[in-house]
Amino acid sequence: MLGDKARGGEPVGGDSSGGDSGAGKSGGGNSSADWDAFDPAAYSALNYATLRADDAQLLSRAAEFFAAADIAEDAHGLDVGPGSNLYPALTLLPFCRSVTMWEYSTSNAAWLRAQVQSYDPMWDAYWAVLARNPAHARIRDPRAALAERAAVAQGSLFAMPRRLWDVGTMFFVAESMTTRFTEFEAAVGRFVDALRPGAPFAAAFVENSEGYDVGSRRFPAVRVGVEEVRAVLADRTAALTVDRVGLVDVPWREGYTGMVFATGRAGAGACDSASACARQSGSSRA
C-alpha cells in the first residue's frame, strides 16, 4: 500500500513550526529522516505494482464518500504527502477543478511531476476500481485529466496555507513521518487547517506501524490506532467517522496490524450538520 503504507505518503517533512530543534540529534523526529533520499520508484514498485484488496477497499470508500459530499464543481482539492502514491489524487479527480499534490521530498516531487504528465500502467488497476463510481466513470481519459488538473507543490506540511482548499486527502502520512505523537498530532492538525471550514476530507493511517524500510534506509513511524486517530480529529472536525480496515491480504511488510480510515468535514463548530457543511463547502472561495 503506501510508503510505510507509510507507503503512499510519508515524506511530508520539515521541522514543525515551534517544534524541537534538536529532533535530528535525538532521532525519531520528522527532521531526523533524510526525505530527499527517499526512492519513490523503488517504493511504488514494492508497494503499488499489484493492487491489494485493502487498497481497493480504501479507494472504493473514499470515492463513495466524496460522491455523496455535494462538492462544488469548481472545487480545489488537496492531497497531502502523496510520496509515490497516486491513488488519493485520482480519487479526487472528478470532484475538483484543480488538485494540489503537496510534497516535501525533492525526489518524490520529481517523480510525481513525471507521473502527473503520464502515469505508469500499474495505476490503471486503481482507476478501474474508482471507475465503478459513476463520477469517475464519466472521465474517459484519466491520464489527460490528471495532467490537466493536478500540480505538484513542494514544501513542508507544516508550512501549508490555512483554509485554502475545498476538499482534501491525506493517506499514510502523519503517522509515517515521525516516532513522536506530538508531531503526528500537529501534522493532522495542519492538514485539517489547510481546508476551508466544512470541506470534506478522507484520511488513512497505518495502524500500529513500527517504521519501514526503503532500500537500505529506515524511516520513522508512530504507533496509532482508531482511538488515537479519533482523538486528534474529534475537536477539529464535524461529521467524523473513524474505523479500522483489517488485514485482508498477506501483509506487505512486517510491523503493522492494519489501517485506519477517517472521513469528515473540516472545522468543528463551523457548521452544525452535514447539510450545513455541504452548503458551506460549496460557497464562494475566500
MARRO-397274 format. One record per residue (C-alpha): x, z, y; residue number from 1; residue in one letter. Coordinates in steps of 0.5 Angstrom, whole numbers, plus 500, padded with zeros to 3 digits. Example, Ala and Ser with C-alpha at 12.3 -4.5 7.8 and 13.67 -1.06 7.14 Angstrom:
BEGIN
{xx->525 | zz->516 | yy->491 | resi->1 | resn->A} $
{xx->527 | zz->514 | yy->498 | resi->2 | resn->S} $
***
This chain:
BEGIN
{xx->500 | zz->500 | yy->500 | resi->1 | resn->M} $
{xx->504 | zz->502 | yy->506 | resi->2 | resn->L} $
{xx->510 | zz->504 | yy->509 | resi->3 | resn->G} $
{xx->510 | zz->510 | yy->506 | resi->4 | resn->D} $
{xx->504 | zz->508 | yy->505 | resi->5 | resn->K} $
{xx->508 | zz->510 | yy->510 | resi->6 | resn->A} $
{xx->507 | zz->503 | yy->508 | resi->7 | resn->R} $
{xx->504 | zz->500 | yy->513 | resi->8 | resn->G} $
{xx->505 | zz->503 | yy->519 | resi->9 | resn->G} $
{xx->510 | zz->509 | yy->519 | resi->10 | resn->E} $
{xx->515 | zz->506 | yy->524 | resi->11 | resn->P} $
{xx->512 | zz->508 | yy->531 | resi->12 | resn->V} $
{xx->518 | zz->512 | yy->533 | resi->13 | resn->G} $
{xx->521 | zz->515 | yy->539 | resi->14 | resn->G} $
{xx->521 | zz->522 | yy->541 | resi->15 | resn->D} $
{xx->514 | zz->525 | yy->543 | resi->16 | resn->S} $
{xx->513 | zz->527 | yy->550 | resi->17 | resn->S} $
{xx->515 | zz->534 | yy->551 | resi->18 | resn->G} $
{xx->518 | zz->534 | yy->544 | resi->19 | resn->G} $
{xx->524 | zz->537 | yy->541 | resi->20 | resn->D} $
{xx->530 | zz->534 | yy->544 | resi->21 | resn->S} $
{xx->534 | zz->537 | yy->538 | resi->22 | resn->G} $
{xx->530 | zz->533 | yy->533 | resi->23 | resn->A} $
{xx->535 | zz->528 | yy->531 | resi->24 | resn->G} $
{xx->540 | zz->534 | yy->530 | resi->25 | resn->K} $
{xx->536 | zz->539 | yy->526 | resi->26 | resn->S} $
{xx->533 | zz->533 | yy->522 | resi->27 | resn->G} $
{xx->526 | zz->531 | yy->519 | resi->28 | resn->G} $
{xx->523 | zz->530 | yy->526 | resi->29 | resn->G} $
{xx->521 | zz->523 | yy->528 | resi->30 | resn->N} $
{xx->527 | zz->522 | yy->532 | resi->31 | resn->S} $
{xx->532 | zz->523 | yy->526 | resi->32 | resn->S} $
{xx->530 | zz->517 | yy->523 | resi->33 | resn->A} $
{xx->533 | zz->510 | yy->524 | resi->34 | resn->D} $
{xx->527 | zz->506 | yy->525 | resi->35 | resn->W} $
{xx->531 | zz->500 | yy->527 | resi->36 | resn->D} $
{xx->534 | zz->500 | yy->521 | resi->37 | resn->A} $
{xx->527 | zz->499 | yy->517 | resi->38 | resn->F} $
{xx->527 | zz->493 | yy->513 | resi->39 | resn->D} $
{xx->520 | zz->490 | yy->513 | resi->40 | resn->P} $
{xx->521 | zz->484 | yy->509 | resi->41 | resn->A} $
{xx->523 | zz->489 | yy->503 | resi->42 | resn->A} $
{xx->518 | zz->494 | yy->505 | resi->43 | resn->Y} $
{xx->512 | zz->489 | yy->505 | resi->44 | resn->S} $
{xx->514 | zz->485 | yy->498 | resi->45 | resn->A} $
{xx->515 | zz->492 | yy->495 | resi->46 | resn->L} $
{xx->508 | zz->495 | yy->497 | resi->47 | resn->N} $
{xx->504 | zz->489 | yy->499 | resi->48 | resn->Y} $
{xx->505 | zz->483 | yy->495 | resi->49 | resn->A} $
{xx->500 | zz->485 | yy->490 | resi->50 | resn->T} $
{xx->493 | zz->487 | yy->493 | resi->51 | resn->L} $
{xx->492 | zz->494 | yy->490 | resi->52 | resn->R} $
{xx->485 | zz->497 | yy->488 | resi->53 | resn->A} $
{xx->486 | zz->503 | yy->493 | resi->54 | resn->D} $
{xx->488 | zz->498 | yy->499 | resi->55 | resn->D} $
{xx->482 | zz->494 | yy->497 | resi->56 | resn->A} $
{xx->477 | zz->500 | yy->498 | resi->57 | resn->Q} $
{xx->480 | zz->501 | yy->505 | resi->58 | resn->L} $
{xx->479 | zz->494 | yy->507 | resi->59 | resn->L} $
{xx->472 | zz->494 | yy->505 | resi->60 | resn->S} $
{xx->470 | zz->501 | yy->508 | resi->61 | resn->R} $
{xx->474 | zz->499 | yy->515 | resi->62 | resn->A} $
{xx->470 | zz->492 | yy->515 | resi->63 | resn->A} $
{xx->464 | zz->495 | yy->514 | resi->64 | resn->E} $
{xx->465 | zz->501 | yy->519 | resi->65 | resn->F} $
{xx->467 | zz->496 | yy->524 | resi->66 | resn->F} $
{xx->461 | zz->491 | yy->523 | resi->67 | resn->A} $
{xx->456 | zz->497 | yy->524 | resi->68 | resn->A} $
{xx->459 | zz->499 | yy->530 | resi->69 | resn->A} $
{xx->456 | zz->495 | yy->535 | resi->70 | resn->D} $
{xx->462 | zz->493 | yy->538 | resi->71 | resn->I} $
{xx->462 | zz->489 | yy->545 | resi->72 | resn->A} $
{xx->464 | zz->481 | yy->544 | resi->73 | resn->E} $
{xx->470 | zz->482 | yy->549 | resi->74 | resn->D} $
{xx->473 | zz->488 | yy->546 | resi->75 | resn->A} $
{xx->480 | zz->489 | yy->546 | resi->76 | resn->H} $
{xx->483 | zz->492 | yy->539 | resi->77 | resn->G} $
{xx->489 | zz->496 | yy->538 | resi->78 | resn->L} $
{xx->493 | zz->497 | yy->531 | resi->79 | resn->D} $
{xx->498 | zz->503 | yy->532 | resi->80 | resn->V} $
{xx->504 | zz->502 | yy->528 | resi->81 | resn->G} $
{xx->503 | zz->496 | yy->523 | resi->82 | resn->P} $
{xx->510 | zz->496 | yy->521 | resi->83 | resn->G} $
{xx->510 | zz->491 | yy->515 | resi->84 | resn->S} $
{xx->502 | zz->491 | yy->514 | resi->85 | resn->N} $
{xx->498 | zz->486 | yy->517 | resi->86 | resn->L} $
{xx->491 | zz->488 | yy->514 | resi->87 | resn->Y} $
{xx->489 | zz->493 | yy->519 | resi->88 | resn->P} $
{xx->490 | zz->488 | yy->525 | resi->89 | resn->A} $
{xx->486 | zz->483 | yy->520 | resi->90 | resn->L} $
{xx->480 | zz->488 | yy->519 | resi->91 | resn->T} $
{xx->480 | zz->488 | yy->527 | resi->92 | resn->L} $
{xx->480 | zz->480 | yy->528 | resi->93 | resn->L} $
{xx->472 | zz->478 | yy->528 | resi->94 | resn->P} $
{xx->471 | zz->484 | yy->533 | resi->95 | resn->F} $
{xx->476 | zz->483 | yy->538 | resi->96 | resn->C} $
{xx->478 | zz->478 | yy->543 | resi->97 | resn->R} $
{xx->485 | zz->481 | yy->543 | resi->98 | resn->S} $
{xx->489 | zz->485 | yy->538 | resi->99 | resn->V} $
{xx->495 | zz->489 | yy->541 | resi->100 | resn->T} $
{xx->500 | zz->491 | yy->535 | resi->101 | resn->M} $
{xx->503 | zz->497 | yy->538 | resi->102 | resn->W} $
{xx->510 | zz->498 | yy->534 | resi->103 | resn->E} $
{xx->516 | zz->502 | yy->536 | resi->104 | resn->Y} $
{xx->521 | zz->499 | yy->531 | resi->105 | resn->S} $
{xx->525 | zz->493 | yy->533 | resi->106 | resn->T} $
{xx->526 | zz->490 | yy->526 | resi->107 | resn->S} $
{xx->519 | zz->491 | yy->525 | resi->108 | resn->N} $
{xx->517 | zz->488 | yy->531 | resi->109 | resn->A} $
{xx->521 | zz->481 | yy->530 | resi->110 | resn->A} $
{xx->517 | zz->481 | yy->523 | resi->111 | resn->W} $
{xx->510 | zz->482 | yy->526 | resi->112 | resn->L} $
{xx->511 | zz->477 | yy->531 | resi->113 | resn->R} $
{xx->513 | zz->472 | yy->526 | resi->114 | resn->A} $
{xx->508 | zz->474 | yy->521 | resi->115 | resn->Q} $
{xx->502 | zz->473 | yy->527 | resi->116 | resn->V} $
{xx->504 | zz->466 | yy->528 | resi->117 | resn->Q} $
{xx->503 | zz->464 | yy->521 | resi->118 | resn->S} $
{xx->503 | zz->470 | yy->516 | resi->119 | resn->Y} $
{xx->505 | zz->469 | yy->509 | resi->120 | resn->D} $
{xx->501 | zz->467 | yy->503 | resi->121 | resn->P} $
{xx->500 | zz->474 | yy->500 | resi->122 | resn->M} $
{xx->496 | zz->476 | yy->505 | resi->123 | resn->W} $
{xx->490 | zz->471 | yy->503 | resi->124 | resn->D} $
{xx->488 | zz->476 | yy->498 | resi->125 | resn->A} $
{xx->487 | zz->481 | yy->503 | resi->126 | resn->Y} $
{xx->483 | zz->477 | yy->507 | resi->127 | resn->W} $
{xx->479 | zz->475 | yy->501 | resi->128 | resn->A} $
{xx->476 | zz->482 | yy->501 | resi->129 | resn->V} $
{xx->475 | zz->482 | yy->508 | resi->130 | resn->L} $
{xx->471 | zz->475 | yy->508 | resi->131 | resn->A} $
{xx->466 | zz->479 | yy->503 | resi->132 | resn->R} $
{xx->464 | zz->482 | yy->510 | resi->133 | resn->N} $
{xx->459 | zz->476 | yy->514 | resi->134 | resn->P} $
{xx->463 | zz->478 | yy->520 | resi->135 | resn->A} $
{xx->470 | zz->476 | yy->517 | resi->136 | resn->H} $
{xx->467 | zz->470 | yy->513 | resi->137 | resn->A} $
{xx->465 | zz->467 | yy->520 | resi->138 | resn->R} $
{xx->472 | zz->466 | yy->521 | resi->139 | resn->I} $
{xx->474 | zz->459 | yy->518 | resi->140 | resn->R} $
{xx->482 | zz->460 | yy->519 | resi->141 | resn->D} $
{xx->484 | zz->467 | yy->520 | resi->142 | resn->P} $
{xx->491 | zz->465 | yy->521 | resi->143 | resn->R} $
{xx->490 | zz->461 | yy->527 | resi->144 | resn->A} $
{xx->485 | zz->467 | yy->529 | resi->145 | resn->A} $
{xx->491 | zz->472 | yy->529 | resi->146 | resn->L} $
{xx->496 | zz->467 | yy->532 | resi->147 | resn->A} $
{xx->491 | zz->466 | yy->538 | resi->148 | resn->E} $
{xx->488 | zz->474 | yy->539 | resi->149 | resn->R} $
{xx->494 | zz->478 | yy->536 | resi->150 | resn->A} $
{xx->500 | zz->480 | yy->540 | resi->151 | resn->A} $
{xx->506 | zz->485 | yy->539 | resi->152 | resn->V} $
{xx->507 | zz->490 | yy->544 | resi->153 | resn->A} $
{xx->514 | zz->494 | yy->542 | resi->154 | resn->Q} $
{xx->514 | zz->501 | yy->545 | resi->155 | resn->G} $
{xx->513 | zz->509 | yy->543 | resi->156 | resn->S} $
{xx->507 | zz->511 | yy->540 | resi->157 | resn->L} $
{xx->508 | zz->517 | yy->545 | resi->158 | resn->F} $
{xx->508 | zz->512 | yy->551 | resi->159 | resn->A} $
{xx->502 | zz->508 | yy->550 | resi->160 | resn->M} $
{xx->497 | zz->508 | yy->556 | resi->161 | resn->P} $
{xx->491 | zz->512 | yy->555 | resi->162 | resn->R} $
{xx->483 | zz->510 | yy->555 | resi->163 | resn->R} $
{xx->485 | zz->502 | yy->555 | resi->164 | resn->L} $
{xx->483 | zz->500 | yy->548 | resi->165 | resn->W} $
{xx->475 | zz->499 | yy->546 | resi->166 | resn->D} $
{xx->477 | zz->499 | yy->538 | resi->167 | resn->V} $
{xx->483 | zz->502 | yy->534 | resi->168 | resn->G} $
{xx->486 | zz->502 | yy->527 | resi->169 | resn->T} $
{xx->492 | zz->507 | yy->525 | resi->170 | resn->M} $
{xx->494 | zz->506 | yy->518 | resi->171 | resn->F} $
{xx->499 | zz->511 | yy->515 | resi->172 | resn->F} $
{xx->503 | zz->512 | yy->521 | resi->173 | resn->V} $
{xx->502 | zz->519 | yy->524 | resi->174 | resn->A} $
{xx->504 | zz->523 | yy->517 | resi->175 | resn->E} $
{xx->509 | zz->518 | yy->515 | resi->176 | resn->S} $
{xx->514 | zz->519 | yy->521 | resi->177 | resn->M} $
{xx->516 | zz->526 | yy->521 | resi->178 | resn->T} $
{xx->516 | zz->532 | yy->517 | resi->179 | resn->T} $
{xx->513 | zz->536 | yy->523 | resi->180 | resn->R} $
{xx->506 | zz->538 | yy->523 | resi->181 | resn->F} $
{xx->506 | zz->538 | yy->531 | resi->182 | resn->T} $
{xx->509 | zz->531 | yy->531 | resi->183 | resn->E} $
{xx->503 | zz->529 | yy->526 | resi->184 | resn->F} $
{xx->498 | zz->532 | yy->531 | resi->185 | resn->E} $
{xx->501 | zz->529 | yy->537 | resi->186 | resn->A} $
{xx->501 | zz->522 | yy->534 | resi->187 | resn->A} $
{xx->494 | zz->523 | yy->532 | resi->188 | resn->V} $
{xx->492 | zz->525 | yy->539 | resi->189 | resn->G} $
{xx->496 | zz->520 | yy->542 | resi->190 | resn->R} $
{xx->492 | zz->514 | yy->538 | resi->191 | resn->F} $
{xx->485 | zz->517 | yy->540 | resi->192 | resn->V} $
{xx->487 | zz->518 | yy->547 | resi->193 | resn->D} $
{xx->489 | zz->511 | yy->548 | resi->194 | resn->A} $
{xx->482 | zz->509 | yy->546 | resi->195 | resn->L} $
{xx->476 | zz->509 | yy->551 | resi->196 | resn->R} $
{xx->471 | zz->514 | yy->550 | resi->197 | resn->P} $
{xx->466 | zz->512 | yy->545 | resi->198 | resn->G} $
{xx->471 | zz->507 | yy->542 | resi->199 | resn->A} $
{xx->470 | zz->506 | yy->534 | resi->200 | resn->P} $
{xx->476 | zz->507 | yy->530 | resi->201 | resn->F} $
{xx->479 | zz->507 | yy->523 | resi->202 | resn->A} $
{xx->485 | zz->511 | yy->521 | resi->203 | resn->A} $
{xx->488 | zz->512 | yy->514 | resi->204 | resn->A} $
{xx->493 | zz->517 | yy->512 | resi->205 | resn->F} $
{xx->498 | zz->518 | yy->505 | resi->206 | resn->V} $
{xx->496 | zz->525 | yy->502 | resi->207 | resn->E} $
{xx->501 | zz->530 | yy->501 | resi->208 | resn->N} $
{xx->507 | zz->525 | yy->502 | resi->209 | resn->S} $
{xx->514 | zz->528 | yy->501 | resi->210 | resn->E} $
{xx->517 | zz->522 | yy->504 | resi->211 | resn->G} $
{xx->519 | zz->515 | yy->502 | resi->212 | resn->Y} $
{xx->525 | zz->510 | yy->501 | resi->213 | resn->D} $
{xx->526 | zz->503 | yy->504 | resi->214 | resn->V} $
{xx->532 | zz->500 | yy->501 | resi->215 | resn->G} $
{xx->538 | zz->506 | yy->501 | resi->216 | resn->S} $
{xx->534 | zz->509 | yy->507 | resi->217 | resn->R} $
{xx->530 | zz->515 | yy->506 | resi->218 | resn->R} $
{xx->524 | zz->516 | yy->511 | resi->219 | resn->F} $
{xx->520 | zz->522 | yy->513 | resi->220 | resn->P} $
{xx->513 | zz->525 | yy->512 | resi->221 | resn->A} $
{xx->509 | zz->531 | yy->513 | resi->222 | resn->V} $
{xx->504 | zz->533 | yy->507 | resi->223 | resn->R} $
{xx->497 | zz->533 | yy->510 | resi->224 | resn->V} $
{xx->490 | zz->532 | yy->506 | resi->225 | resn->G} $
{xx->483 | zz->532 | yy->508 | resi->226 | resn->V} $
{xx->482 | zz->539 | yy->512 | resi->227 | resn->E} $
{xx->489 | zz->537 | yy->516 | resi->228 | resn->E} $
{xx->486 | zz->530 | yy->518 | resi->229 | resn->V} $
{xx->479 | zz->533 | yy->520 | resi->230 | resn->R} $
{xx->482 | zz->539 | yy->524 | resi->231 | resn->A} $
{xx->486 | zz->535 | yy->528 | resi->232 | resn->V} $
{xx->481 | zz->530 | yy->529 | resi->233 | resn->L} $
{xx->475 | zz->534 | yy->530 | resi->234 | resn->A} $
{xx->476 | zz->536 | yy->537 | resi->235 | resn->D} $
{xx->478 | zz->529 | yy->539 | resi->236 | resn->R} $
{xx->472 | zz->525 | yy->536 | resi->237 | resn->T} $
{xx->465 | zz->524 | yy->535 | resi->238 | resn->A} $
{xx->461 | zz->522 | yy->529 | resi->239 | resn->A} $
{xx->467 | zz->524 | yy->525 | resi->240 | resn->L} $
{xx->467 | zz->522 | yy->517 | resi->241 | resn->T} $
{xx->474 | zz->524 | yy->513 | resi->242 | resn->V} $
{xx->474 | zz->523 | yy->506 | resi->243 | resn->D} $
{xx->479 | zz->522 | yy->500 | resi->244 | resn->R} $
{xx->481 | zz->516 | yy->497 | resi->245 | resn->V} $
{xx->484 | zz->518 | yy->490 | resi->246 | resn->G} $
{xx->489 | zz->514 | yy->486 | resi->247 | resn->L} $
{xx->486 | zz->508 | yy->483 | resi->248 | resn->V} $
{xx->492 | zz->504 | yy->480 | resi->249 | resn->D} $
{xx->498 | zz->507 | yy->478 | resi->250 | resn->V} $
{xx->502 | zz->510 | yy->484 | resi->251 | resn->P} $
{xx->506 | zz->505 | yy->487 | resi->252 | resn->W} $
{xx->512 | zz->511 | yy->488 | resi->253 | resn->R} $
{xx->512 | zz->518 | yy->487 | resi->254 | resn->E} $
{xx->511 | zz->523 | yy->492 | resi->255 | resn->G} $
{xx->504 | zz->523 | yy->494 | resi->256 | resn->Y} $
{xx->497 | zz->524 | yy->491 | resi->257 | resn->T} $
{xx->492 | zz->519 | yy->494 | resi->258 | resn->G} $
{xx->490 | zz->517 | yy->501 | resi->259 | resn->M} $
{xx->485 | zz->520 | yy->506 | resi->260 | resn->V} $
{xx->480 | zz->515 | yy->510 | resi->261 | resn->F} $
{xx->477 | zz->517 | yy->517 | resi->262 | resn->A} $
{xx->472 | zz->514 | yy->522 | resi->263 | resn->T} $
{xx->469 | zz->516 | yy->528 | resi->264 | resn->G} $
{xx->469 | zz->515 | yy->536 | resi->265 | resn->R} $
{xx->474 | zz->517 | yy->541 | resi->266 | resn->A} $
{xx->473 | zz->522 | yy->545 | resi->267 | resn->G} $
{xx->469 | zz->529 | yy->543 | resi->268 | resn->A} $
{xx->464 | zz->530 | yy->548 | resi->269 | resn->G} $
{xx->464 | zz->523 | yy->551 | resi->270 | resn->A} $
{xx->457 | zz->522 | yy->548 | resi->271 | resn->C} $
{xx->452 | zz->526 | yy->544 | resi->272 | resn->D} $
{xx->450 | zz->521 | yy->539 | resi->273 | resn->S} $
{xx->453 | zz->515 | yy->535 | resi->274 | resn->A} $
{xx->448 | zz->510 | yy->539 | resi->275 | resn->S} $
{xx->450 | zz->513 | yy->546 | resi->276 | resn->A} $
{xx->457 | zz->512 | yy->543 | resi->277 | resn->C} $
{xx->456 | zz->505 | yy->542 | resi->278 | resn->A} $
{xx->453 | zz->504 | yy->548 | resi->279 | resn->R} $
{xx->459 | zz->507 | yy->552 | resi->280 | resn->Q} $
{xx->464 | zz->503 | yy->548 | resi->281 | resn->S} $
{xx->460 | zz->496 | yy->550 | resi->282 | resn->G} $
{xx->460 | zz->498 | yy->557 | resi->283 | resn->S} $
{xx->465 | zz->494 | yy->562 | resi->284 | resn->S} $
{xx->472 | zz->496 | yy->562 | resi->285 | resn->R} $
{xx->476 | zz->501 | yy->567 | resi->286 | resn->A} $
***
